Amino acid sequence: MNESKTGGSQNPTCVFCRKNDDCPIKYGEKKTNEKWNLTVHYYCLLMSSGIWQRGKEEEGVYGFLIEDIKKEVTRASKLKCCICKKTGASIGCVTPRCKRSYHFPCGLQRECIFQFTGNFASFCWNHRPVQIITSNNYRDSLPCTICLEFIEPIPTYSILRSPCCKNAWFHRDCLQVQAINAGMFFFRCTVCNNSDIFQKEMLRMGIHIPEKDASWELEENAYQELLQHYEHCDVRRCRCKEGRDYNVPDSKWEIKRCQCCGSRGTHLACSSLQSWEQNWECLECRGILYNSGDFQKAKKHTLPSTNVGITDCLLEESSPKLPRQSPGAQREDLLRQGSKFRRDISTLIIELGFQIKKKAKRLFINKANIWNSALDGFRNHNFNPSYTIEIAYVNENDHFGKEQPGSKQEFLSLLMQQLENSPLFEGSLSKNLSLNSQALKENLYYEAGKMLAISLVHGGPSPGFFSKTLFNCLVYGPESTQPILDDVSDFDVAQIIIRINTAATVADLNSLLNEYYNYLELIGCLRLITSLSDKYRLAKDILVYHVIKRVQAPFESFKQGLRTLGVLEKIQTYPEAFCNIFCHKPENLSTKILSDLFTVHTLSDVQALGFWNSYLQAVEDGKSTVTMEDILIFATGCSSIPPAGFKPTPSIECLHMDFPVGNKFNNCLALPITSTYKEFQENMDFAIKNTLRLEKEENSHFIGH
């Protein structure tokens, strides 16, 4: 070692590989500790087999303590590199029985693979991981999707294929440069933009992905132009005498930008906006929004003539003499104010619903077998999740093949109940993913995520059964989520964790380790106990394994399904809004909620409507055999109000009949006309209770057999 020490020279050598090359992309950053006259390449230090990072980032060199580095140099000085035949080979192949040791640069030259993740394993050229391609249908050369030079599409050390796009091939060197520049947050497949699957495969194949922001993010003032607000009035007749670029905040001449694109603007006065809180869309965005069918075109406002001055109270509240808006109009105005107020869940789901096309796809659903019917429909090659869904109920026992039009929201509500109670999840109220090998083999976790995404976008109910841990894993990633004891549904595992947490002495803790040795060894949680405080780390390791690591494959599959129609991305962008509908059941229905929900479209019997209001109050007070949820199910097929509301809006009509009728296809409830309230209540109770009982028996018939 003495002959290669050149600490006082201008270009010191690395104490491990004894090279003075300064090439961050190949060897990592070269760093010198002047106090100890010690220089290392980051990768040489990171991949050395006999050293661990025991200090904090600011301690020693990259968190590796100086005394540990010296010990590793001493250990390596006794090992000869199998490539260059010189001593100092600090890196060894992790494959059992393989005795090869080498320097990091020598390993690169001999095409060894170094994995910059997990235990930072290294593999020699005989035992390195390879990409297995089942069949090669590429006869001609294909371009590297980064440098565009043509390469032979055969996986080798220097040629890698994307795991998510079969026609995407890369040079290893191109990938490494891109990974260094993009960092973990932006390194992804250049074709499909997948990051999770792509990064895992590239880490396995020895690509180093640093945990840092992308190089373009670190440039000073790189996005300075994005901080400039658009300030120009684009309406056809700008009424500002100072010009279209004139902008005075808190006045009628303040410029308001389009709430959708932000690239067009108007003076408040030029578009007759009464206050800043009113949102405004430019002509292009208005055409897109209004043609979607979810909004009605706003009524035109008469522009004041140039001779009449516009008052300076445009930012104040409107005059009380103005006609009051209907509740429906108020809701539409609130939807247009999403960028000013906190994003509520109904607005977000309505935005997702803009993807739905008018083209319809009919699903044939057997109520006695909702789950398999839905699977068959969603897996059909003609099914497109962005098409409008139509439901036709069929009965396998009906030899005439009759179809009955069904309610889409009822179907989605029944499907979510099946999903909640399926073996794909475990737990009582707050559920986590379970480990079901058969479901994993049949790709059911992906289908479950897809079902949930489709249900939300197409107006289905709130899921409401996720644990906070599962939701946080989806939003922030499993590596940033800490499970709790309540997440463990296995009684035996929960008891192990409790016993470890309550151990009173080190002897008790070691006794528990001996008792559960086989289990802890199986799950990879065996650890050396040196103090009583180690019990908390051990309990945490078991929790993380059982709740997160054990179900990693189901989680990734479920997550991919949830990406359908951009739902997962929306959840990750607005986690606060989605957390409530994923982790909490909807609020209990009340007389006021149901009374406001149902509208009267036609002239109805006044006495029957009075009976209806009295009946709702009786149900809420517990004076009836049915519940508020029963009434809603009877009329709409849903036990709660979906986040995006009902389509069509639930309505009430009164008919000269003895018993009520629920039309779930139109969300219409027909009330009976009776002479007394007692008769009204008895008929309502009888019809609702017995109808729901019969439907429940029909739906459970398949499960029972």
TANOR-V890191 format. One record per run of one state. SS is the DSSP state (helix for helix, strand for strand, loop for the rest). FROM is the first residue (numbers start at 1). LEN is the number of residues. If there is no record, write none. Layout:
# TANOR-V890191
{{SS;FROM;LEN} {SS;FROM;LEN}}
This chain:
# TANOR-V890191
{{loop;1;1} {helix;2;3} {loop;5;19} {helix;24;4} {loop;28;2} {strand;30;4} {loop;34;4} {strand;38;4} {helix;42;6} {loop;48;13} {strand;61;1} {loop;62;2} {strand;64;1} {loop;65;1} {helix;66;11} {loop;77;3} {strand;80;1} {loop;81;6} {strand;87;1} {loop;88;3} {strand;91;2} {loop;93;8} {strand;101;2} {loop;103;1} {helix;104;6} {loop;110;3} {strand;113;2} {loop;115;7} {strand;122;2} {loop;124;18} {strand;142;3} {loop;145;5} {strand;150;2} {loop;152;7} {strand;159;3} {loop;162;7} {strand;169;3} {helix;172;11} {loop;183;13} {helix;196;9} {loop;205;19} {helix;224;4} {loop;228;27} {strand;255;3} {loop;258;7} {strand;265;3} {loop;268;1} {helix;269;3} {loop;272;11} {helix;283;9} {loop;292;35} {helix;327;9} {loop;336;9} {helix;345;11} {loop;356;1} {strand;357;10} {helix;367;13} {loop;380;7} {strand;387;8} {loop;395;9} {strand;404;3} {loop;407;1} {helix;408;13} {loop;421;4} {strand;425;2} {loop;427;4} {strand;431;3} {loop;434;3} {helix;437;5} {loop;442;2} {helix;444;14} {loop;458;8} {strand;466;1} {loop;467;1} {helix;468;9} {loop;477;1} {helix;478;3} {loop;481;4} {helix;485;3} {loop;488;3} {helix;491;11} {loop;502;4} {helix;506;10} {loop;516;1} {helix;517;7} {loop;524;10} {helix;534;14} {loop;548;1} {helix;549;14} {loop;563;1} {helix;564;10} {loop;574;1} {helix;575;9} {loop;584;7} {helix;591;7} {loop;598;1} {strand;599;2} {loop;601;5} {helix;606;15} {loop;621;7} {helix;628;9} {loop;637;14} {strand;651;5} {loop;656;5} {strand;661;3} {loop;664;4} {strand;668;5} {loop;673;4} {helix;677;28} {loop;705;1}}
